[in-house]
Amino acid sequence: MLDHDTACCWKRLKDKRGATTRFFVFAISVKARGYKAWTIRTAAGIRFQTRPGSEPAQIIIHVRMLDKENLQQQEALGIIGSLDL
């Protein structure tokens, strides 16, 4: 997902704003808990440029959810998504 979103962003904006703008992309992928599954695997990624035209750096966060109820998992992911990194 992160690769796809990055490619779309760069393709649409690079020619118009690439020389003066730093780009970033945020993507999150969640596999919902099934009735047989005890754990959830979640990955969140951020890809960003520190200056216009530079190669992007990235941060990948992998989360293994151990909560038994869907509501608890939603709340925990909401907290992770709202962190000021």
Contacts in CASP RR format, 6 or more apart in sequence:
PFRMAT RR
TARGET T0000
AUTHOR 0000-0000-0000
METHOD contacts of the structure
MODEL  1
MLDHDTACCWKRLKDKRGATTRFFVFAISVKARGYKAWTIRTAAGIRFQT
RPGSEPAQIIIHVRMLDKENLQQQEALGIIGSLDL
1 27 0 8 1.000
1 28 0 8 1.000
1 29 0 8 1.000
2 25 0 8 1.000
2 27 0 8 1.000
2 45 0 8 1.000
2 47 0 8 1.000
2 58 0 8 1.000
2 60 0 8 1.000
4 27 0 8 1.000
5 25 0 8 1.000
5 26 0 8 1.000
5 27 0 8 1.000
6 25 0 8 1.000
6 47 0 8 1.000
6 56 0 8 1.000
9 23 0 8 1.000
9 25 0 8 1.000
10 23 0 8 1.000
13 21 0 8 1.000
13 23 0 8 1.000
18 52 0 8 1.000
18 53 0 8 1.000
19 52 0 8 1.000
19 53 0 8 1.000
20 52 0 8 1.000
21 52 0 8 1.000
22 48 0 8 1.000
22 49 0 8 1.000
22 50 0 8 1.000
22 51 0 8 1.000
22 52 0 8 1.000
22 53 0 8 1.000
22 54 0 8 1.000
23 48 0 8 1.000
23 49 0 8 1.000
23 56 0 8 1.000
24 46 0 8 1.000
24 47 0 8 1.000
24 48 0 8 1.000
24 49 0 8 1.000
25 46 0 8 1.000
25 47 0 8 1.000
25 48 0 8 1.000
26 44 0 8 1.000
26 45 0 8 1.000
26 46 0 8 1.000
27 44 0 8 1.000
27 45 0 8 1.000
28 42 0 8 1.000
28 43 0 8 1.000
28 44 0 8 1.000
28 45 0 8 1.000
28 81 0 8 1.000
29 42 0 8 1.000
29 43 0 8 1.000
29 44 0 8 1.000
30 40 0 8 1.000
30 42 0 8 1.000
30 77 0 8 1.000
31 40 0 8 1.000
31 41 0 8 1.000
31 42 0 8 1.000
32 40 0 8 1.000
32 70 0 8 1.000
33 39 0 8 1.000
33 40 0 8 1.000
33 65 0 8 1.000
33 70 0 8 1.000
33 73 0 8 1.000
38 66 0 8 1.000
38 68 0 8 1.000
39 64 0 8 1.000
39 65 0 8 1.000
39 66 0 8 1.000
40 63 0 8 1.000
40 64 0 8 1.000
40 65 0 8 1.000
40 67 0 8 1.000
40 73 0 8 1.000
41 62 0 8 1.000
41 63 0 8 1.000
41 64 0 8 1.000
41 65 0 8 1.000
42 62 0 8 1.000
42 63 0 8 1.000
42 64 0 8 1.000
42 65 0 8 1.000
42 77 0 8 1.000
42 80 0 8 1.000
43 60 0 8 1.000
43 61 0 8 1.000
43 62 0 8 1.000
43 63 0 8 1.000
44 60 0 8 1.000
44 61 0 8 1.000
44 63 0 8 1.000
44 80 0 8 1.000
44 81 0 8 1.000
45 58 0 8 1.000
45 59 0 8 1.000
45 60 0 8 1.000
45 61 0 8 1.000
46 58 0 8 1.000
46 59 0 8 1.000
46 85 0 8 1.000
47 56 0 8 1.000
47 57 0 8 1.000
47 58 0 8 1.000
48 56 0 8 1.000
48 57 0 8 1.000
48 58 0 8 1.000
49 55 0 8 1.000
49 56 0 8 1.000
49 57 0 8 1.000
50 57 0 8 1.000
59 85 0 8 1.000
61 80 0 8 1.000
63 76 0 8 1.000
63 77 0 8 1.000
63 80 0 8 1.000
65 73 0 8 1.000
65 76 0 8 1.000
65 77 0 8 1.000
67 73 0 8 1.000
67 76 0 8 1.000
END
